[in-house]
Amino acid sequence: KAEDEYISSEIMKRRWVPTIIKSTSWECFQFAGYEIKITEATDCYGAYVWPSALVLCYYLEHSQKENSFIDKNVIEIGSGTGLVSIVAGLLGSDVTATDLPHLLGNLQFNISRNTKMRSKYQPKVRELRWGVDLERKFPKSDCHYDYIMAADVVYSHPYLDELLMTFDHLCQDDTIILWTMRFRLEKDNAFVEKFHCIFDTEVIYDLPTLQIKLYKAKRKVLCTGKAHGPELLTLREWRCTTVLILLHKKYLSAMETISSVDTSTEGEEEFEIQRQEEQSEMDSSDENEEIRMDAKKSSGDVHRIWSPSVFGYFPKECYLFAGYEITIHESVDHFGAVTWPGAVELCHFLENHWTEFNLNDKNVIELGAGTGLVSIVAGLLGAYVTSTDLTCAVGNLQSNLMRNTRWRSKHQPQVKELVWNADLDKSFPQSVHHYDYVLAADVVYHHDCLDDLLATFDYFCQPGSVILWANKLRFNSDYTFLEKFKATFDTIVLADIPQSETVIIKGTMKAQLAKNT
């Protein structure tokens, strides 16, 4: 009990408590000799630092003598905010952090901010859906990991069998699993029993104070007892039949319903976010009073050692369109997380020409949505909006859209991953998806995907569709693309704004082609 209380106390001391709280959730931690700043979100469970992550980070820091992480290949499942991956990277590991697409933006931001110029290897961020396309995305022949790490991946969700399948796929004979979990529900115990069927497990920490256990596990090795001497077989070749059948059935079900899962859980996430916001408003005055009282404590209070005097947060910009104040959070990790001049000019145009280009109840898709400003304005003007971008940008994009359109827009905008000219007929079949307007702002700049962008414009521009494209022309390649665009579509220059060096162009399907279609 004394050890439990000591370790639990030491772990929770690593969390900083800010003395001033602002709108963006942010926490600071002390591990591996560094201050680690983590930006959180309220959009989903995975964008919050749970206590199990602190326990695992504490263990990584204090077990370096028996477990050297230097130059080891590490993969984290369900990375969330990325704290565990950051600590593993700072300890010298070559880390791959994984999670669902809508979490990758915030995950990449936290990892980049805390490991650049600090870690031996720059951690990689990859999408991983448990139990889906594992061999194709993480082939056993190419992906060998010395450690698999996971913190608080077992809770109230329906994908526990897919999680077990993912552990099984990634874990090879010499791989070590380090997994922390907080016991909450009865089915948590059922998962542990299934886990024991496949892996030899050892409890490293058992902390009743936090209701958390840390497991160290390796794949089971069984002896066949053959006459020629003991031959070692892994449980990959011999395992419980009932577990195999269950996992196989769940895998088939996941493959058939993966596209509907996000839709079915969206309402639950919306309700949870709303509940958290309402609770936050009710408790804010009490929390602020507690914080002010806390700040008056003696400087020797160990819980206040790391308290920053000012609670910082990432830069944001405010705009006023469609009668609303729009708050946009940006990032510095990629071009798509910054609001460029073309987006602002296109928003001005949509607001000032709403009678000519009436978006009310129209189907609209935005290519390269970035921070989502154009999609937000289109949504506030009444459109059914589908906002698209690369995987690395959809997390911040989703956050901006939800913050600025919930309870304001007539239709809640949707966010989808879109790689230009890749699997378009599969992801956006034309028999199902017809868009009245295709919006794009500052999608043409110095990159190698201009031909793919033009092909994507061409794919979505069907009879009756209108392209509204705003761009600041910077390079010769921009003008070359413009000529190709004019050759592909019937075009009109709607606006030429010299102050921002931006043009807004309307494009429609060529008249003869539309007639033939």
FIVEXZA-953519 format. One record per residue (C-alpha): residue in one letter; x, y, z. Coordinates in pm, whole numbers, m for minus. Last residue first. Layout:
% FIVEXZA-953519
<site "A",<X,Y,Z>> ...
//
This chain:
% FIVEXZA-953519
<site "T",<m2343,1425,m7121>> <site "N",<m2316,1540,m7482>> <site "K",<m2453,1881,m7389>> <site "A",<m2218,1906,m7090>> <site "L",<m1923,1825,m7317>> <site "Q",<m2028,2090,m7567>> <site "A",<m2073,2352,m7294>> <site "K",<m1744,2275,m7116>> <site "M",<m1819,2194,m6751>> <site "T",<m1822,2499,m6528>> <site "G",<m1555,2719,m6375>> <site "K",<m1583,3047,m6184>> <site "I",<m1255,3217,m6102>> <site "I",<m1154,3429,m5805>> <site "V",<m817,3601,m5842>> <site "T",<m581,3703,m5562>> <site "E",<m288,3944,m5564>> <site "S",<m393,4045,m5211>> <site "Q",<m425,4417,m5287>> <site "P",<m475,4348,m5658>> <site "I",<m809,4170,m5614>> <site "D",<m929,4024,m5943>> <site "A",<m1287,3904,m5916>> <site "L",<m1532,3686,m6106>> <site "V",<m1293,3571,m6378>> <site "I",<m1511,3351,m6597>> <site "T",<m1427,2997,m6706>> <site "D",<m1563,2721,m6929>> <site "F",<m1358,2427,m6811>> <site "T",<m1063,2210,m6919>> <site "A",<m865,2462,m7126>> <site "K",<m921,2733,m6866>> <site "F",<m786,2500,m6595>> <site "K",<m483,2417,m6810>> <site "E",<m413,2790,m6847>> <site "L",<m449,2841,m6472>> <site "F",<m212,2552,m6405>> <site "T",<54,2722,m6616>> <site "Y",<m11,3046,m6429>> <site "D",<47,2872,m6096>> <site "S",<360,2701,m6234>> <site "N",<504,3045,m6306>> <site "F",<481,3117,m5935>> <site "R",<279,3336,m5698>> <site "L",<m84,3359,m5805>> <site "K",<m304,3401,m5498>> <site "N",<m598,3170,m5547>> <site "A",<m975,3159,m5534>> <site "W",<m1172,2881,m5705>> <site "L",<m1551,2869,m5734>> <site "I",<m1642,2561,m5938>> <site "V",<m2007,2530,m6043>> <site "S",<m2183,2198,m6097>> <site "G",<m2487,2171,m6327>> <site "P",<m2338,1892,m6536>> <site "Q",<m2061,1735,m6326>> <site "C",<m1751,1906,m6185>> <site "F",<m1636,1659,m5919>> <site "Y",<m1411,1452,m6147>> <site "D",<m1270,1750,m6339>> <site "F",<m1172,1931,m6020>> <site "T",<m1004,1609,m5903>> <site "A",<m816,1573,m6234>> <site "L",<m695,1933,m6197>> <site "L",<m575,1858,m5844>> <site "D",<m394,1545,m5962>> <site "D",<m217,1750,m6229>> <site "L",<m119,2006,m5964>> <site "C",<19,1745,m5724>> <site "D",<389,1837,m5715>> <site "H",<369,2138,m5486>> <site "H",<454,2510,m5508>> <site "Y",<110,2673,m5489>> <site "V",<m237,2598,m5616>> <site "V",<m487,2505,m5344>> <site "D",<m521,2867,m5238>> <site "A",<m898,2841,m5196>> <site "A",<m1125,2572,m5339>> <site "L",<m1502,2537,m5359>> <site "V",<m1697,2287,m5571>> <site "Y",<m2063,2388,m5587>> <site "D",<m2378,2198,m5678>> <site "Y",<m2221,1870,m5575>> <site "H",<m2336,1526,m5685>> <site "H",<m2233,1227,m5476>> <site "V",<m2419,897,m5504>> <site "S",<m2381,784,m5866>> <site "Q",<m2063,991,m5884>> <site "P",<m1891,762,m5635>> <site "F",<m1697,968,m5377>> <site "S",<m1464,733,m5186>> <site "K",<m1451,454,m5445>> <site "D",<m1474,663,m5761>> <site "L",<m1222,905,m5610>> <site "D",<m967,636,m5527>> <site "A",<m678,887,m5550>> <site "N",<m709,1195,m5774>> <site "W",<m645,1436,m5487>> <site "V",<m617,1263,m5150>> <site "L",<m943,1324,m4966>> <site "E",<m1020,1263,m4599>> <site "K",<m1372,1356,m4503>> <site "V",<m1528,1618,m4276>> <site "Q",<m1903,1680,m4272>> <site "P",<m2067,2018,m4210>> <site "Q",<m2373,2031,m3976>> <site "H",<m2671,2169,m4168>> <site "K",<m2857,2491,m4082>> <site "S",<m2549,2637,m3923>> <site "R",<m2533,2807,m3584>> <site "W",<m2595,2550,m3309>> <site "R",<m2257,2391,m3391>> <site "T",<m2093,2582,m3676>> <site "N",<m1788,2755,m3529>> <site "R",<m1645,2508,m3278>> <site "M",<m1743,2203,m3483>> <site "L",<m1576,2333,m3797>> <site "N",<m1257,2443,m3621>> <site "S",<m1217,2107,m3443>> <site "Q",<m1286,1907,m3758>> <site "L",<m1020,2101,m3950>> <site "N",<m767,2060,m3668>> <site "G",<m810,1682,m3688>> <site "V",<m852,1671,m4067>> <site "A",<m510,1819,m4148>> <site "C",<m276,1518,m4125>> <site "T",<m527,1297,m4307>> <site "L",<m532,1519,m4615>> <site "D",<m822,1752,m4687>> <site "T",<m1197,1761,m4734>> <site "S",<m1497,1960,m4609>> <site "T",<m1837,1831,m4714>> <site "V",<m2092,2110,m4674>> <site "Y",<m2471,2103,m4698>> <site "A",<m2514,2476,m4747>> <site "G",<m2706,2731,m4537>> <site "L",<m2487,3042,m4545>> <site "L",<m2337,2939,m4210>> <site "G",<m2223,2618,m4376>> <site "A",<m2056,2807,m4661>> <site "V",<m1883,3030,m4404>> <site "I",<m1756,2728,m4212>> <site "S",<m1641,2552,m4529>> <site "V",<m1444,2862,m4633>> <site "L",<m1276,2887,m4291>> <site "G",<m1194,2515,m4265>> <site "T",<m835,2533,m4137>> <site "G",<m714,2349,m4446>> <site "A",<m1012,2289,m4678>> <site "G",<m802,2139,m4957>> <site "L",<m1106,2077,m5176>> <site "E",<m1441,2210,m5052>> <site "I",<m1761,2026,m5135>> <site "V",<m2104,2189,m5149>> <site "N",<m2452,2042,m5179>> <site "K",<m2702,2330,m5185>> <site "D",<m2962,2385,m4913>> <site "N",<m2887,2762,m4916>> <site "L",<m2572,2823,m5119>> <site "N",<m2717,3104,m5333>> <site "F",<m2448,3220,m5573>> <site "E",<m2607,3529,m5730>> <site "T",<m2803,3620,m5418>> <site "W",<m2514,3535,m5187>> <site "H",<m2278,3769,m5372>> <site "N",<m2137,3967,m5076>> <site "E",<m2103,3672,m4837>> <site "L",<m1962,3434,m5099>> <site "F",<m1714,3698,m5218>> <site "H",<m1590,3785,m4870>> <site "C",<m1542,3414,m4798>> <site "L",<m1349,3373,m5125>> <site "E",<m1121,3664,m5031>> <site "V",<m1046,3515,m4689>> <site "A",<m971,3173,m4834>> <site "G",<m746,3313,m5106>> <site "P",<m543,3508,m4849>> <site "W",<m422,3192,m4666>> <site "T",<m550,3054,m4335>> <site "V",<m282,2819,m4201>> <site "A",<m316,2448,m4122>> <site "G",<m296,2333,m4485>> <site "F",<63,2454,m4525>> <site "H",<193,2201,m4272>> <site "D",<317,2176,m3914>> <site "V",<268,2539,m3819>> <site "S",<m87,2519,m3684>> <site "E",<m400,2734,m3691>> <site "H",<m701,2780,m3469>> <site "I",<m983,2973,m3634>> <site "T",<m1247,3168,m3442>> <site "I",<m1545,3284,m3648>> <site "E",<m1753,3579,m3525>> <site "Y",<m2092,3550,m3689>> <site "G",<m2309,3766,m3914>> <site "A",<m2228,3574,m4231>> <site "F",<m1859,3654,m4184>> <site "L",<m1652,3814,m3908>> <site "Y",<m1305,3666,m3866>> <site "C",<m1093,3579,m3563>> <site "E",<m743,3432,m3568>> <site "K",<m579,3186,m3333>> <site "P",<m229,3135,m3203>> <site "F",<m159,2823,m2990>> <site "Y",<m216,2847,m2618>> <site "G",<m36,2985,m2319>> <site "F",<m135,2965,m1953>> <site "V",<63,3235,m1775>> <site "S",<223,3187,m1433>> <site "P",<334,2833,m1517>> <site "S",<292,2582,m1233>> <site "W",<585,2340,m1216>> <site "I",<651,2349,m844>> <site "R",<281,2379,m753>> <site "H",<218,2017,m652>> <site "V",<539,2019,m447>> <site "D",<411,2295,m221>> <site "G",<728,2485,m134>> <site "S",<600,2798,m308>> <site "S",<343,2821,m32>> <site "K",<m18,2833,m139>> <site "K",<m169,3152,m278>> <site "A",<m193,3004,m630>> <site "D",<m426,2734,m504>> <site "M",<m676,2994,m383>> <site "R",<m683,3148,m729>> <site "I",<m722,2803,m885>> <site "E",<m1006,2711,m654>> <site "E",<m1185,3036,m740>> <site "N",<m1138,2967,m1112>> <site "E",<m1278,2617,m1070>> <site "D",<m1586,2738,m884>> <site "S",<m1658,3003,m1149>> <site "S",<m1609,2754,m1433>> <site "D",<m1825,2477,m1287>> <site "M",<m2155,2554,m1459>> <site "E",<m1988,2655,m1787>> <site "S",<m1776,2338,m1789>> <site "Q",<m2083,2123,m1723>> <site "E",<m2255,2273,m2027>> <site "E",<m1944,2220,m2238>> <site "Q",<m1902,1861,m2120>> <site "R",<m2266,1778,m2193>> <site "Q",<m2244,1929,m2542>> <site "I",<m1927,1731,m2614>> <site "E",<m2090,1410,m2489>> <site "F",<m2401,1467,m2701>> <site "E",<m2193,1537,m3012>> <site "E",<m1982,1224,m2944>> <site "E",<m2296,1011,m2913>> <site "G",<m2438,1157,m3234>> <site "E",<m2116,1087,m3422>> <site "T",<m2101,727,m3306>> <site "S",<m2332,588,m3574>> <site "T",<m2173,795,m3849>> <site "D",<m1819,686,m3761>> <site "V",<m1925,321,m3756>> <site "S",<m2104,333,m4091>> <site "S",<m1790,329,m4306>> <site "I",<m1638,42,m4107>> <site "T",<m1949,m172,m4145>> <site "E",<m1846,m452,m4380>> <site "M",<m1477,m467,m4281>> <site "A",<m1569,m449,m3913>> <site "S",<m1814,m739,m3943>> <site "L",<m1555,m954,m4114>> <site "Y",<m1303,m873,m3840>> <site "K",<m1557,m942,m3565>> <site "K",<m1627,m1284,m3709>> <site "H",<m1258,m1363,m3734>> <site "L",<m1189,m1240,m3382>> <site "L",<m1464,m1459,m3237>> <site "I",<m1357,m1766,m3429>> <site "L",<m996,m1724,m3324>> <site "V",<m1086,m1667,m2959>> <site "T",<m1302,m1980,m2955>> <site "T",<m1027,m2187,m3111>> <site "C",<m775,m2104,m2837>> <site "R",<m431,m2088,m2988>> <site "W",<m173,m2285,m3178>> <site "E",<23,m2155,m3475>> <site "R",<28,m1784,m3374>> <site "L",<57,m1917,m3019>> <site "T",<420,m1970,m3092>> <site "L",<567,m2314,m3134>> <site "L",<888,m2425,m2971>> <site "E",<1009,m2771,m3056>> <site "P",<1115,m2982,m2761>> <site "G",<1317,m3283,m2858>> <site "H",<1298,m3532,m3139>> <site "A",<1015,m3714,m2960>> <site "K",<781,m3416,m2977>> <site "G",<679,m3236,m2656>> <site "T",<496,m2954,m2837>> <site "C",<635,m2680,m2612>> <site "L",<443,m2351,m2599>> <site "V",<559,m1992,m2636>> <site "K",<309,m1718,m2546>> <site "R",<368,m1379,m2706>> <site "K",<516,m1125,m2467>> <site "A",<357,m903,m2204>> <site "K",<435,m628,m1954>> <site "Y",<120,m502,m1785>> <site "L",<71,m176,m1595>> <site "K",<m239,m165,m1376>> <site "I",<m454,134,m1288>> <site "Q",<m723,193,m1026>> <site "L",<m541,519,m940>> <site "T",<m513,442,m568>> <site "P",<m526,71,m646>> <site "L",<m192,96,m827>> <site "D",<m71,m241,m952>> <site "Y",<253,m184,m1139>> <site "I",<462,m441,m1326>> <site "V",<191,m706,m1370>> <site "E",<337,m980,m1589>> <site "T",<168,m1124,m1893>> <site "D",<229,m1421,m2119>> <site "F",<20,m1340,m2426>> <site "I",<m253,m1505,m2633>> <site "C",<m497,m1645,m2378>> <site "H",<m400,m1377,m2125>> <site "F",<m539,m1108,m2359>> <site "K",<m870,m1292,m2366>> <site "E",<m881,m1277,m1985>> <site "V",<m782,m910,m1990>> <site "F",<m1071,m838,m2229>> <site "A",<m1317,m1003,m1993>> <site "N",<m1183,m792,m1705>> <site "D",<m1251,m474,m1904>> <site "K",<m1596,m618,m1979>> <site "E",<m1682,m569,m1612>> <site "L",<m1630,m195,m1634>> <site "R",<m1385,66,m1499>> <site "F",<m1038,m81,m1469>> <site "R",<m772,168,m1573>> <site "M",<m530,33,m1826>> <site "T",<m159,36,m1894>> <site "W",<12,m168,m2166>> <site "L",<376,m237,m2236>> <site "I",<401,m512,m2499>> <site "I",<740,m665,m2569>> <site "T",<821,m804,m2915>> <site "D",<1054,m1104,m2946>> <site "D",<804,m1349,m3097>> <site "Q",<617,m1088,m3302>> <site "C",<344,m856,m3175>> <site "L",<190,m636,m3446>> <site "H",<m78,m883,m3555>> <site "D",<m176,m1005,m3208>> <site "F",<m199,m654,m3062>> <site "T",<m417,m558,m3357>> <site "M",<m643,m861,m3311>> <site "L",<m684,m768,m2945>> <site "L",<m787,m417,m3048>> <site "E",<m1033,m561,m3302>> <site "D",<m1181,m769,m3021>> <site "L",<m1214,m462,m2800>> <site "Y",<m1384,m259,m3071>> <site "P",<m1728,m189,m2919>> <site "H",<m1622,102,m2693>> <site "S",<m1650,158,m2317>> <site "Y",<m1285,146,m2213>> <site "V",<m968,m39,m2312>> <site "V",<m717,182,m2495>> <site "D",<m608,345,m2171>> <site "A",<m238,343,m2257>> <site "A",<m75,135,m2529>> <site "M",<285,57,m2616>> <site "I",<420,m207,m2851>> <site "Y",<795,m255,m2817>> <site "D",<1067,m411,m3030>> <site "Y",<863,m356,m3344>> <site "H",<905,m531,m3677>> <site "C",<718,m386,m3971>> <site "D",<850,m510,m4305>> <site "S",<765,m882,m4320>> <site "K",<476,m843,m4077>> <site "P",<301,m604,m4315>> <site "F",<167,m289,m4143>> <site "K",<m64,m119,m4394>> <site "R",<m153,m424,m4605>> <site "E",<m132,m678,m4325>> <site "L",<m337,m462,m4089>> <site "D",<m614,m374,m4335>> <site "V",<m863,m326,m4048>> <site "G",<m829,m482,m3701>> <site "W",<m782,m153,m3518>> <site "R",<m790,144,m3749>> <site "L",<m439,284,m3775>> <site "E",<m342,617,m3929>> <site "R",<23,706,m3906>> <site "V",<242,959,m3723>> <site "K",<620,924,m3729>> <site "P",<849,1021,m3443>> <site "Q",<1164,1220,m3535>> <site "Y",<1457,1008,m3423>> <site "K",<1723,1117,m3173>> <site "S",<1474,1340,m2994>> <site "R",<1520,1703,m2891>> <site "M",<1558,1922,m3201>> <site "K",<1188,1865,m3278>> <site "T",<1036,1637,m3012>> <site "N",<782,1848,m2821>> <site "R",<625,2069,m3088>> <site "S",<632,1800,m3355>> <site "I",<468,1541,m3129>> <site "N",<193,1774,m3011>> <site "F",<113,1895,m3364>> <site "Q",<116,1546,m3512>> <site "L",<m132,1426,m3248>> <site "N",<m358,1729,m3299>> <site "G",<m375,1657,m3673>> <site "L",<m385,1279,m3634>> <site "L",<m698,1265,m3420>> <site "H",<m960,1272,m3699>> <site "P",<m775,998,m3887>> <site "L",<m781,736,m3606>> <site "D",<m463,664,m3410>> <site "T",<m98,573,m3448>> <site "A",<241,694,m3321>> <site "T",<546,530,m3479>> <site "V",<855,579,m3264>> <site "D",<1227,528,m3323>> <site "S",<1331,525,m2959>> <site "G",<1589,749,m2791>> <site "L",<1432,836,m2455>> <site "L",<1286,1155,m2603>> <site "G",<1102,941,m2856>> <site "A",<951,721,m2585>> <site "V",<842,1034,m2398>> <site "I",<679,1180,m2710>> <site "S",<507,852,m2797>> <site "V",<361,833,m2446>> <site "L",<233,1193,m2461>> <site "G",<85,1161,m2812>> <site "T",<m252,1335,m2762>> <site "G",<m437,1018,m2857>> <site "S",<m176,748,m2920>> <site "G",<m427,467,m2974>> <site "I",<m161,203,m3039>> <site "E",<200,311,m2990>> <site "I",<473,160,m3204>> <site "V",<835,136,m3094>> <site "N",<1148,39,m3286>> <site "K",<1442,51,m3046>> <site "D",<1743,277,m3106>> <site "I",<1760,368,m2734>> <site "F",<1472,214,m2537>> <site "S",<1692,28,m2291>> <site "N",<1474,m179,m2061>> <site "E",<1645,m298,m1740>> <site "K",<1835,25,m1677>> <site "Q",<1582,245,m1855>> <site "S",<1302,142,m1619>> <site "H",<1237,475,m1443>> <site "E",<1155,693,m1745>> <site "L",<951,429,m1924>> <site "Y",<763,354,m1601>> <site "Y",<670,717,m1545>> <site "C",<551,745,m1907>> <site "L",<331,436,m1859>> <site "V",<176,577,m1542>> <site "L",<118,915,m1704>> <site "A",<m59,751,m1999>> <site "S",<m282,560,m1758>> <site "P",<m396,892,m1607>> <site "W",<m574,1001,m1929>> <site "V",<m444,1285,m2146>> <site "Y",<m735,1398,m2367>> <site "A",<m779,1398,m2745>> <site "G",<m865,1027,m2768>> <site "Y",<m1194,1065,m2579>> <site "C",<m1339,1285,m2851>> <site "D",<m1402,1645,m2958>> <site "T",<m1302,1804,m2630>> <site "A",<m945,1886,m2730>> <site "E",<m597,1869,m2578>> <site "T",<m272,2050,m2640>> <site "I",<21,1888,m2461>> <site "K",<332,2072,m2348>> <site "I",<626,1851,m2244>> <site "E",<891,2003,m2019>> <site "Y",<1199,1790,m2059>> <site "G",<1427,1575,m1842>> <site "A",<1276,1246,m1957>> <site "F",<936,1352,m1821>> <site "Q",<782,1671,m1684>> <site "F",<427,1744,m1796>> <site "C",<237,2053,m1915>> <site "E",<m132,2079,m1988>> <site "W",<m350,2263,m2239>> <site "S",<m722,2301,m2299>> <site "T",<m791,2599,m2523>> <site "S",<m1025,2864,m2386>> <site "K",<m804,3012,m2118>> <site "I",<m710,2908,m1766>> <site "I",<m469,3103,m1548>> <site "T",<m280,2935,m1263>> <site "P",<m191,2632,m1472>> <site "V",<m156,2293,m1296>> <site "W",<140,2091,m1412>> <site "R",<120,1712,m1423>> <site "R",<434,1524,m1315>> <site "K",<318,1532,m953>> <site "M",<53,1273,m1051>> <site "I",<318,1010,m1110>> <site "E",<503,1070,m782>> <site "S",<180,1047,m581>> <site "S",<78,723,m749>> <site "I",<426,579,m692>> <site "Y",<424,670,m323>> <site "E",<65,558,m259>> <site "D",<120,223,m431>> <site "E",<450,170,m249>> <site "A",<284,236,87>> <site "K",<0,0,0>> 
//
